[in-house]
Amino acid sequence: MIEKRIKNITLFNTVCSISLQLITIVSGFIIPRLLLETFGSEVNGLVSSLTQFLNYITIVEGGVTGVILACLYKPLSEKNKSKIEKIVSATSGFFRKIGFVFVVYTVVLAALYPIFVKTSFDYKYVSTLTLILSINLFMQYFFSLTWRTLLRADKKVYITSLVQMLCIILNTISVAVLVKFCGSIHIVKLVGSIIYVLQPLLFDLYVKKHYDIDKNAEPDKNALAQKWNGFGINVAAFIHNNTDIVVLTLFTDLKSVSIYSVYFLVTSGLKRLIQSVSEGIIPTLGHAYVSGDKKRLDKVFDTYETIIFFATFILFVSGGLLITPFVQVYTKGINDANYFHPLLGWLMILSETAFCIKEPHVNMAYSANKFKEIQKYAYIESGLNVVISVILVNKFGLIGVAVGTLIAMTFRTLVHIFYLKNNILFINPLKTLGRLAVFAVAGVLCYFISENFFVFNNISYFGWIIFAVKNTVIVMLFAILIAMLFYRDTVKPLFKGVLGKLKKGN
């Protein structure tokens, strides 16, 4: 019964997490298009750039969240209320400190950004927009992240997903209405920030109703002992997500930022879908590790890796074939910048492919609390990304920063494969590399078929949908062929399990 319950929760968490990302992706396409139509490429680039600079504060948060999750798995499994309260208290205190730091950082950014970044907007326009965009992040650090972390560790990802979905839908509706009736980007973003205040309020209500947490419990300082190791790891993740736009902001112009951000909508959306699948499985992986059952852990991880590899192949090969045609359709009628960059699209797709492939390996290391041991790889990746991007951006522009990210991400993925197999699970890394080779060959064949047999010449949403169906069918056929030839024993039980739950109404 316990094992059945775990599988059902994992499936439900995954479905809710995927649903959240689908809504996020749809919203992510709708809002920038509305901003492009109403305010132009420079405003869209300014919003994207400011958002990335504000997100620098997440460098600290992300590392600590991973450490706290690893610490919470065992006391939650053992229902150790006292230990849970102490960890939550330490977490809450730390996030409050980050909130205060964020306030100072935001004020400094609002004061300096308009001076150093090339833009046609005046100082007051940029500075006030910076402050408005910061409201959402501020509310998270002060009131939201502690409860989100607790719910994730307790395998209640579905709660956080449902609340976030509500806020995203309301924000999208508000943007669609406001751009038609007001001519101010400041008002549009301010209303959106106010809507996201709902998030911490709903989390607080849920935790008060379902958990008996003493907020004044003595903090467990040991719970944050590895926070700086987690910080180092999160630096790499942050740089992967944000460096390109920051480098483009500093060394090019806001129109280049807008071009990059439109392609990034696609690649980041696909990545979030993979992460949403991963999000539903991570708590089960963590609980399997602390159980001490090596056989169960190996099975969970192998299933996890197989799911991520197949999902990554299907989404990113299809994405690579469709990204530039989609951008052509998406930006049709926007003539203040050139959005046709096929090579940029493929380089960004490959970077995110490498990022997603490492998901099972890096999350296994996190669950095993190996933050200190793997932080050096994060630092190296960060250095490679920044240095190569800065060197190449002046000569190659958009392509240069994309190449820097791809090289850094490929390095990080490979070292994590070898680290995990040799230090935690003790499995030959050639097994994973062999999987990669099979999927890579299949991806090249899909590209060859698409380039030689499919032509995209109808630049409209209907034309793109027809083109997308043709390419996706080819990719799916290759995925099925790979499953039948190489992974039948792993994939077959997955399908049987899911179908069985659907038939029973679970």
C-alpha positions as CSV (number, residue, x, y, z in Angstrom):
1,M,0.0,0.0,0.0
2,I,2.8,2.4,0.9
3,E,4.6,1.8,-2.4
4,K,1.3,2.3,-4.4
5,R,0.7,5.6,-2.5
6,I,4.2,6.8,-3.4
7,K,3.7,6.1,-7.1
8,N,0.4,7.8,-7.1
9,I,1.7,10.9,-5.4
10,T,4.7,11.0,-7.8
11,L,2.4,10.8,-10.8
12,F,0.1,13.4,-9.5
13,N,3.0,15.8,-8.6
14,T,4.4,15.3,-12.1
15,V,1.1,15.9,-13.8
16,C,0.5,19.1,-11.8
17,S,4.1,20.3,-12.3
18,I,3.8,19.7,-16.1
19,S,0.5,21.5,-16.1
20,L,2.1,24.5,-14.4
21,Q,4.8,24.6,-16.9
22,L,2.4,24.4,-19.9
23,I,0.5,27.3,-18.5
24,T,3.7,29.2,-17.8
25,I,4.9,28.6,-21.4
26,V,1.6,29.7,-22.9
27,S,1.6,32.8,-20.7
28,G,5.3,33.4,-21.6
29,F,4.4,33.5,-25.3
30,I,1.3,35.6,-24.9
31,I,2.7,38.4,-22.6
32,P,5.9,39.2,-24.6
33,R,3.9,39.3,-27.9
34,L,1.5,41.8,-26.3
35,L,4.4,43.9,-25.1
36,L,6.1,43.8,-28.5
37,E,2.9,44.8,-30.3
38,T,2.0,47.6,-27.8
39,F,5.4,48.9,-26.6
40,G,8.0,47.6,-29.2
41,S,11.2,45.6,-29.0
42,E,13.2,48.1,-26.8
43,V,10.6,47.9,-24.0
44,N,10.5,44.1,-24.3
45,G,14.3,44.0,-24.1
46,L,14.3,46.4,-21.2
47,V,11.8,44.3,-19.2
48,S,13.8,41.1,-20.0
49,S,17.1,42.7,-19.0
50,L,15.8,44.2,-15.7
51,T,14.2,40.9,-14.8
52,Q,17.5,39.1,-15.3
53,F,19.4,41.6,-13.2
54,L,16.8,41.4,-10.4
55,N,17.1,37.6,-10.6
56,Y,20.7,37.8,-9.4
57,I,19.4,37.6,-5.9
58,T,18.2,34.0,-6.6
59,I,21.9,32.9,-6.6
60,V,21.8,32.6,-2.9
61,E,18.2,31.3,-2.6
62,G,18.5,28.4,-5.0
63,G,21.6,27.0,-3.3
64,V,19.9,27.1,0.2
65,T,16.7,25.6,-1.1
66,G,18.5,22.5,-2.4
67,V,20.3,22.1,1.0
68,I,17.1,22.5,3.0
69,L,15.2,19.9,0.8
70,A,18.0,17.4,1.4
71,C,17.8,18.0,5.2
72,L,14.0,17.7,5.3
73,Y,13.6,14.4,3.6
74,K,14.6,12.3,6.6
75,P,12.6,14.1,9.4
76,L,9.5,14.2,7.2
77,S,9.8,10.4,6.5
78,E,10.2,9.8,10.3
79,K,7.5,12.4,11.2
80,N,10.0,14.1,13.5
81,K,8.0,17.2,14.3
82,S,10.7,18.9,16.5
83,K,13.4,18.5,13.8
84,I,11.1,19.8,11.1
85,E,10.2,22.9,13.1
86,K,13.9,23.7,13.8
87,I,14.8,23.3,10.1
88,V,11.8,25.5,9.0
89,S,12.7,28.1,11.6
90,A,16.3,28.3,10.3
91,T,15.0,28.5,6.7
92,S,12.6,31.3,7.5
93,G,15.3,33.3,9.2
94,F,17.7,32.9,6.3
95,F,15.1,33.9,3.7
96,R,14.2,37.0,5.7
97,K,17.8,38.1,5.6
98,I,17.9,37.5,1.9
99,G,14.8,39.7,1.6
100,F,16.5,42.6,3.3
101,V,19.6,42.2,1.1
102,F,17.3,42.2,-1.9
103,V,15.8,45.5,-0.9
104,V,19.2,47.1,-0.8
105,Y,20.2,45.5,-4.1
106,T,17.0,46.7,-5.8
107,V,17.6,50.3,-4.7
108,V,21.2,50.2,-6.0
109,L,20.1,48.6,-9.3
110,A,17.3,51.2,-9.8
111,A,19.9,54.0,-9.2
112,L,22.7,52.6,-11.4
113,Y,21.1,50.7,-14.2
114,P,19.7,53.7,-16.1
115,I,23.2,55.2,-16.0
116,F,25.2,52.3,-17.4
117,V,22.8,50.7,-19.9
118,K,22.3,52.1,-23.4
119,T,18.6,53.0,-23.7
120,S,16.4,55.8,-25.2
121,F,14.3,55.9,-22.0
122,D,14.9,58.5,-19.3
123,Y,16.2,57.9,-15.9
124,K,12.9,58.0,-14.0
125,Y,11.2,55.7,-16.5
126,V,13.8,52.9,-16.1
127,S,14.3,53.4,-12.3
128,T,10.6,53.2,-11.4
129,L,10.1,50.1,-13.6
130,T,13.0,48.4,-11.8
131,L,11.3,49.0,-8.4
132,I,7.9,47.7,-9.7
133,L,9.4,44.5,-11.2
134,S,11.1,43.8,-7.8
135,I,7.9,43.5,-5.9
136,N,7.2,39.9,-6.8
137,L,10.6,38.6,-5.8
138,F,10.5,40.6,-2.6
139,M,7.2,39.0,-1.5
140,Q,8.6,35.5,-2.2
141,Y,11.7,35.9,0.0
142,F,9.8,37.4,2.9
143,F,6.6,35.3,2.9
144,S,6.6,32.4,0.4
145,L,9.8,30.4,0.0
146,T,9.9,28.7,3.4
147,W,6.5,27.1,2.9
148,R,7.2,26.3,-0.7
149,T,10.3,24.4,0.3
150,L,8.5,22.5,3.1
151,L,5.7,21.5,0.7
152,R,8.1,20.3,-2.0
153,A,10.1,18.2,0.5
154,D,6.8,16.7,1.8
155,K,5.9,15.5,-1.8
156,K,3.2,18.2,-2.1
157,V,4.5,19.7,-5.3
158,Y,0.9,19.7,-6.5
159,I,-0.1,22.4,-3.9
160,T,2.7,24.8,-5.0
161,S,1.9,24.1,-8.7
162,L,-1.9,24.8,-8.3
163,V,-1.3,28.1,-6.5
164,Q,1.3,29.3,-9.1
165,M,-1.1,28.3,-11.9
166,L,-3.8,30.5,-10.5
167,C,-1.5,33.5,-10.2
168,I,-0.1,33.1,-13.7
169,I,-3.6,32.8,-15.3
170,L,-4.8,36.0,-13.4
171,N,-1.6,37.9,-14.4
172,T,-2.0,36.9,-18.1
173,I,-5.6,38.1,-18.1
174,S,-4.6,41.4,-16.5
175,V,-1.9,42.0,-19.0
176,A,-4.2,41.2,-22.0
177,V,-6.8,43.7,-20.6
178,L,-4.4,46.5,-19.5
179,V,-2.4,46.7,-22.7
180,K,-5.6,47.6,-24.5
181,F,-6.8,50.2,-22.1
182,C,-3.7,51.9,-20.8
183,G,-0.4,53.0,-22.4
184,S,1.9,52.4,-19.5
185,I,4.2,49.4,-19.0
186,H,4.5,50.5,-15.4
187,I,0.8,50.0,-14.7
188,V,0.8,46.6,-16.5
189,K,3.7,45.3,-14.4
190,L,2.4,46.8,-11.1
191,V,-0.9,45.1,-11.4
192,G,0.9,41.8,-12.2
193,S,3.1,42.2,-9.1
194,I,0.0,42.8,-6.9
195,I,-1.6,39.6,-8.2
196,Y,1.5,37.5,-7.2
197,V,1.0,38.7,-3.6
198,L,-1.8,36.0,-3.5
199,Q,0.9,33.3,-3.7
200,P,2.4,33.7,-0.1
201,L,-1.1,34.3,1.3
202,L,-2.4,31.0,0.0
203,F,0.7,29.0,1.0
204,D,0.4,30.4,4.5
205,L,-3.3,29.4,4.8
206,Y,-2.6,25.9,3.6
207,V,0.3,25.4,6.0
208,K,-1.6,26.7,9.0
209,K,-4.5,24.3,8.2
210,H,-2.4,21.1,7.6
211,Y,0.8,21.6,9.6
212,D,1.3,22.3,13.3
213,I,4.5,24.4,13.0
214,D,5.9,26.3,15.9
215,K,7.3,29.4,14.1
216,N,9.3,30.4,17.2
217,A,11.2,27.0,17.4
218,E,14.9,27.2,18.0
219,P,16.6,27.3,14.5
220,D,18.7,24.3,13.5
221,K,21.9,26.0,12.4
222,N,23.3,22.7,11.2
223,A,20.5,22.6,8.6
224,L,22.2,25.5,6.8
225,A,25.8,24.2,7.3
226,Q,26.2,23.5,3.6
227,K,24.5,26.6,2.4
228,W,27.6,28.1,0.8
229,N,28.3,24.8,-1.0
230,G,24.7,25.0,-2.3
231,F,25.4,28.7,-3.2
232,G,28.3,27.7,-5.4
233,I,26.2,25.1,-7.3
234,N,23.4,27.6,-7.8
235,V,25.8,30.2,-9.2
236,A,26.3,27.9,-12.2
237,A,22.5,27.4,-12.7
238,F,21.9,31.1,-12.4
239,I,24.7,32.0,-14.9
240,H,23.3,29.4,-17.3
241,N,19.9,31.1,-17.2
242,N,20.9,34.7,-17.0
243,T,24.5,35.5,-18.2
244,D,23.7,35.6,-21.9
245,I,21.1,38.4,-21.5
246,V,23.3,40.3,-19.1
247,V,26.3,40.1,-21.4
248,L,24.1,41.2,-24.3
249,T,22.8,44.1,-22.2
250,L,26.3,45.3,-21.4
251,F,28.0,44.8,-24.7
252,T,25.3,45.1,-27.4
253,D,21.8,46.8,-27.3
254,L,18.3,46.2,-26.0
255,K,17.1,45.0,-29.4
256,S,19.6,42.2,-29.4
257,V,18.3,41.4,-25.9
258,S,14.8,41.3,-27.2
259,I,15.8,38.9,-30.1
260,Y,17.6,36.6,-27.6
261,S,14.7,36.7,-25.2
262,V,12.2,35.6,-27.9
263,Y,14.3,32.5,-28.7
264,F,14.8,32.0,-25.0
265,L,11.0,31.8,-24.6
266,V,11.1,28.6,-26.5
267,T,14.2,27.0,-25.1
268,S,13.4,27.9,-21.5
269,G,9.8,26.7,-21.9
270,L,11.0,23.3,-23.1
271,K,13.5,23.2,-20.3
272,R,10.8,24.0,-17.7
273,L,8.7,21.1,-19.0
274,I,11.6,18.7,-18.4
275,Q,12.2,20.2,-15.0
276,S,8.5,19.8,-14.2
277,V,8.8,16.1,-14.9
278,S,11.8,16.1,-12.7
279,E,10.1,18.1,-10.0
280,G,7.5,15.4,-9.5
281,I,10.2,12.6,-9.2
282,I,12.8,14.4,-7.0
283,P,11.0,13.9,-3.6
284,T,10.6,10.2,-4.4
285,L,14.3,10.0,-5.3
286,G,15.2,11.7,-2.0
287,H,13.0,9.5,0.1
288,A,14.4,6.4,-1.7
289,Y,18.0,7.5,-0.9
290,V,17.3,8.1,2.9
291,S,15.6,4.7,3.1
292,G,18.9,2.9,2.6
293,D,17.4,0.4,0.1
294,K,20.0,0.3,-2.6
295,K,18.0,-1.8,-5.0
296,R,15.0,0.5,-4.7
297,L,17.2,3.6,-5.2
298,D,18.8,2.1,-8.4
299,K,15.4,1.3,-9.8
300,V,14.1,4.8,-9.1
301,F,17.1,6.5,-10.6
302,D,17.2,4.3,-13.7
303,T,13.5,5.0,-14.3
304,Y,14.1,8.7,-13.6
305,E,17.0,8.9,-16.1
306,T,15.1,7.0,-18.8
307,I,12.1,9.3,-18.5
308,I,14.2,12.4,-18.7
309,F,16.2,11.2,-21.7
310,F,13.1,10.3,-23.7
311,A,11.4,13.5,-22.8
312,T,14.4,15.6,-23.7
313,F,14.9,13.8,-27.0
314,I,11.3,14.3,-28.0
315,L,11.0,18.0,-26.9
316,F,14.4,19.3,-27.9
317,V,14.8,17.6,-31.3
318,S,11.3,18.8,-32.2
319,G,12.2,22.2,-30.7
320,G,15.3,22.5,-32.7
321,L,13.5,21.7,-35.9
322,L,10.6,24.2,-35.1
323,I,12.2,27.0,-33.1
324,T,13.2,29.4,-36.0
325,P,10.0,28.8,-38.0
326,F,8.0,29.6,-34.8
327,V,9.9,32.8,-34.2
328,Q,9.3,33.8,-37.8
329,V,5.5,33.5,-37.2
330,Y,5.6,34.9,-33.6
331,T,7.4,38.1,-34.7
332,K,5.6,38.5,-38.0
333,G,4.8,42.2,-38.4
334,I,7.5,43.3,-35.9
335,N,9.9,45.1,-38.1
336,D,12.1,47.1,-35.7
337,A,14.6,44.2,-35.3
338,N,15.7,41.1,-37.3
339,Y,14.4,37.9,-35.5
340,F,15.6,35.4,-38.1
341,H,18.6,33.6,-36.5
342,P,18.5,29.8,-37.2
343,L,22.0,29.1,-35.9
344,L,21.2,30.9,-32.6
345,G,18.1,28.7,-32.2
346,W,20.0,25.5,-32.6
347,L,22.9,26.6,-30.3
348,M,20.4,27.5,-27.6
349,I,18.5,24.2,-28.1
350,L,21.7,22.2,-27.7
351,S,22.6,24.1,-24.5
352,E,19.3,23.4,-22.9
353,T,19.5,19.8,-24.0
354,A,22.8,19.4,-22.1
355,F,21.2,21.1,-19.1
356,C,18.2,18.7,-19.0
357,I,20.3,15.6,-19.5
358,K,22.2,16.3,-16.3
359,E,18.9,16.7,-14.3
360,P,18.8,13.2,-12.9
361,H,22.5,13.2,-12.1
362,V,22.7,16.5,-10.3
363,N,19.5,15.9,-8.4
364,M,20.8,12.5,-7.2
365,A,23.9,14.3,-5.9
366,Y,21.7,16.9,-4.2
367,S,19.5,14.2,-2.6
368,A,22.7,12.5,-1.3
369,N,23.7,15.9,0.2
370,K,26.9,16.0,-1.8
371,F,26.9,19.8,-2.3
372,K,30.5,20.3,-1.1
373,E,31.9,17.5,-3.3
374,I,30.3,18.8,-6.5
375,Q,30.5,22.6,-6.1
376,K,33.8,22.8,-7.9
377,Y,32.1,21.7,-11.1
378,A,29.6,24.5,-10.7
379,Y,32.4,27.1,-10.3
380,I,34.2,25.9,-13.4
381,E,31.1,25.9,-15.5
382,S,30.3,29.5,-14.3
383,G,33.8,30.7,-15.2
384,L,33.7,29.0,-18.7
385,N,30.4,30.5,-19.5
386,V,31.2,34.1,-18.5
387,V,34.8,34.2,-20.0
388,I,33.9,32.6,-23.3
389,S,30.7,34.7,-23.7
390,V,32.5,38.0,-23.0
391,I,35.4,37.0,-25.4
392,L,33.1,36.1,-28.2
393,V,30.3,38.6,-27.9
394,N,32.1,41.6,-29.5
395,K,32.9,39.6,-32.7
396,F,30.0,37.2,-32.9
397,G,27.2,39.0,-30.9
398,L,24.2,36.7,-30.2
399,I,26.1,33.6,-31.5
400,G,29.1,34.3,-29.3
401,V,27.1,34.2,-26.0
402,A,25.2,31.1,-27.1
403,V,28.5,29.3,-27.9
404,G,29.8,30.2,-24.4
405,T,26.8,28.7,-22.7
406,L,26.9,25.5,-24.8
407,I,30.6,24.8,-24.0
408,A,30.1,25.4,-20.3
409,M,27.0,23.3,-20.1
410,T,28.5,20.4,-22.0
411,F,31.4,20.3,-19.6
412,R,29.1,20.3,-16.5
413,T,26.9,17.5,-17.9
414,L,29.8,15.2,-18.6
415,V,31.5,15.6,-15.2
416,H,28.3,15.0,-13.4
417,I,27.7,11.8,-15.3
418,F,31.1,10.5,-14.2
419,Y,30.9,11.8,-10.6
420,L,27.5,10.2,-9.9
421,K,28.3,6.8,-11.4
422,N,31.7,6.6,-9.6
423,N,30.8,8.1,-6.2
424,I,27.1,7.4,-5.4
425,L,25.5,4.7,-7.5
426,F,28.7,3.1,-8.7
427,I,27.5,2.2,-12.2
428,N,29.6,2.3,-15.3
429,P,29.2,5.8,-16.9
430,L,29.4,4.2,-20.3
431,K,25.8,3.2,-19.8
432,T,24.6,6.8,-19.8
433,L,27.1,7.8,-22.5
434,G,25.8,5.0,-24.7
435,R,22.2,6.3,-24.2
436,L,23.4,9.7,-25.3
437,A,25.0,8.3,-28.4
438,V,21.8,6.5,-29.5
439,F,19.7,9.6,-29.0
440,A,22.3,11.9,-30.7
441,V,22.3,9.7,-33.8
442,A,18.5,9.6,-33.9
443,G,18.4,13.4,-33.6
444,V,20.8,13.9,-36.6
445,L,18.6,11.5,-38.7
446,C,15.5,13.5,-37.7
447,Y,17.3,16.7,-38.8
448,F,18.3,15.2,-42.1
449,I,14.7,14.0,-42.9
450,S,13.2,17.4,-42.0
451,E,15.7,19.4,-44.0
452,N,15.3,17.3,-47.1
453,F,11.6,16.4,-47.1
454,F,9.8,19.3,-45.3
455,V,9.7,22.9,-46.4
456,F,8.4,25.8,-44.3
457,N,7.2,28.5,-46.6
458,N,3.8,29.4,-45.2
459,I,4.7,31.9,-42.5
460,S,1.4,31.7,-40.5
461,Y,0.3,29.9,-37.3
462,F,-1.6,27.4,-39.4
463,G,1.4,26.8,-41.7
464,W,3.6,26.3,-38.6
465,I,1.2,23.8,-37.0
466,I,1.2,21.7,-40.2
467,F,5.0,21.9,-40.3
468,A,5.2,21.1,-36.6
469,V,3.0,18.0,-36.9
470,K,5.1,16.5,-39.7
471,N,8.4,17.0,-37.7
472,T,6.9,15.8,-34.4
473,V,5.6,12.6,-36.0
474,I,9.1,11.8,-37.3
475,V,10.7,12.5,-33.9
476,M,8.0,10.4,-32.1
477,L,8.6,7.5,-34.5
478,F,12.3,7.5,-33.7
479,A,11.6,7.7,-30.0
480,I,9.3,4.6,-30.3
481,L,12.0,2.8,-32.4
482,I,14.6,3.5,-29.7
483,A,12.3,2.3,-27.0
484,M,11.6,-0.9,-28.8
485,L,15.2,-1.6,-29.7
486,F,17.1,-0.6,-26.6
487,Y,14.9,0.1,-23.6
488,R,11.9,-2.3,-23.8
489,D,12.5,-3.7,-20.3
490,T,12.6,-0.2,-18.7
491,V,9.8,1.5,-20.8
492,K,7.2,-1.3,-20.8
493,P,6.6,-1.3,-17.0
494,L,6.2,2.5,-17.1
495,F,3.4,2.3,-19.7
496,K,1.7,-0.5,-17.8
497,G,1.9,1.4,-14.5
498,V,0.4,4.6,-16.0
499,L,-2.3,2.8,-17.9
500,G,-3.2,0.7,-14.8
501,K,-3.7,3.9,-12.8
502,L,-5.8,5.5,-15.5
503,K,-8.1,2.5,-15.7
504,K,-8.5,2.5,-11.9
505,G,-9.2,6.2,-11.9
506,N,-6.1,7.0,-9.8
